[in-house]
Every structure is written in C-alpha cells, then in structure tokens.
Amino acid sequence: MSATSPPARKSWTVTVREKAVAALPPETMFPDGQPAYMSSWIYVFGVLSLASLAILLLTGTILALKGPMWWHDDSIGHFFNSLHMWAVELFFFFMVIHLWGKYWMAAWRGGRARVWMTGAITFVIAIPCALTGYVSQQNFDAQWISTQAKDAMNAAGIGSFFNLMNFGQMYSWHILLFPVMVVGVVVAHVLLVRHHGIVPPFALDDQRFAAGGAPEPSAQAHATHAQPTGDGASGDGGIPASPAPSGTEREQ
C-alpha cells in the first residue's frame, strides 16, 4: 500500500462490535465476583423469576408442539400442562416480590431508571400473556374466563381487535407474540443490570462501619472526625463527653 492511498474504511460489523464492547464490556457482563451485600435473599428473587421463565418457555414449547388433545387426554400431557401452570404461578410470585423489593430499595438510583422501567414493563406484558394462556386451555375454565373477560375488552374499545372468544387469535398471542415481547424486555433488563451493576442497599458505608468492618473513605472520614481528643471520650466533633453520673447523681 502506498503512502498516498486512502485509509481503509471500517466495516459496519467493526463499528457494531466496537460500540457493543464499549457499552457492555466483557468484565462487566461476566464479572469475577459480586459485592458482599448480594448475600441477602432479596437479590435472589430476580434469578428465581428467570428460572421460572425458562421452565415456562420449555414446557410451553412442548405443549405448543403437541397440541390441545395431548395436554387434555395424555397423562404425560397432563404433567407438562401442570408444570407450565405452576411455573406461571411461581413466575408471578417471584416477580412481585422482586419488584416490591427493588421498589423499597429505590433500584432506580445511580442512573438505573431504565433497569427499573424494563422490569415493570415485563410485569405489565406478562399479565395479558397469562390471560391469553388461561383462554387457550380449551376447557370450561377457559370458556368462563373468555366470556367474562370479553365484556372488559369491549368496554375498553378493543373487543374487535382482541377477541377472547377467538381461540386461534388468543393462541397466537400466547405462544408467539407475548412471549417474544417478554423475552425481549427481559434480555434488555438483564443487560442493563450487568451494565449498571446491582443496586446497593441504603447507607452501606455506615452499616459496615457500625458492624466493625472496614469503612469506606466517606465513613473513615466521619470516623476520623469523631475520634476522641484529649483525655475525654469524644462524642461529637472532639467535644469531651461527660462522665457517667454516679448513683447519687442519678437519684437526684
């Protein structure tokens, strides 16, 4: 290549790769360790929600391939239908605890607003996904749910578009459209969690210092400010604390 030849243009694949690595570096996506505060159970329910979702996708795929006659008439079909139903119950149970736990922890702190919003959107999308699943059971429960819920859809003005009495339409929504949306938002949620990191609890530095652990710089500065000066014990900024009153003084 001569010195006067123009520089080679970067391929679009190189541009996409560089932007992806810059936004989601490997050391962030696959960390070697996690903070000590993750030993709390409140951080487990997100993973349990993902595990329930994985069971839902697996059992739902098998049920969709085999068809309604299989899950109604075959004993193995009954078993997989039960697994799918209980996975739904666990998914919503774990997800509600996860959402409420992160709400009281203010999980949107530190630029994590999109993390919280994608989690809440997942819950909102999962509700009609469960509704279409109940309607797709092809039994008396499904008939009752569909006939009762169609009035709500008509009152909302979407009854002609979202017809719960139409099994083919509800089945398509349940096994394809809603699962794709749920999985897509969940993937975005997990990537954002990896990008921003797990939200820490409130006042972590003060809690570590009070427990006798190694204080962070802010807590260490606070501790230095509260060190005793002179002969008396310092209770506030170097002011000697008063000695404990004697028994006679307490009686007075």
ABEGO torsion letter per residue (X at the ends): XBAABBBBBBBAAAAAAAAAAAABBAAAABBABBBAAAABAAAAAAAAAAAAAAAAAAAAAAAAAAEAAAAAABAAAAAAAAAAAAAAAAAAAAAAAAAAAAAAAGAABGGAAAAAAAAAAAAAAAAAAAAAAAAAAGBAAAAAAAAAAAAAAAAAGAAAABBAABAAAAAAAAAAAAAAAAAAAAAAAAAAAAAAEBBBBBGAAAAAAAAGBBBBAAAAAAAAAABBBEABBBABGGBBBBBBBBAAAAAX
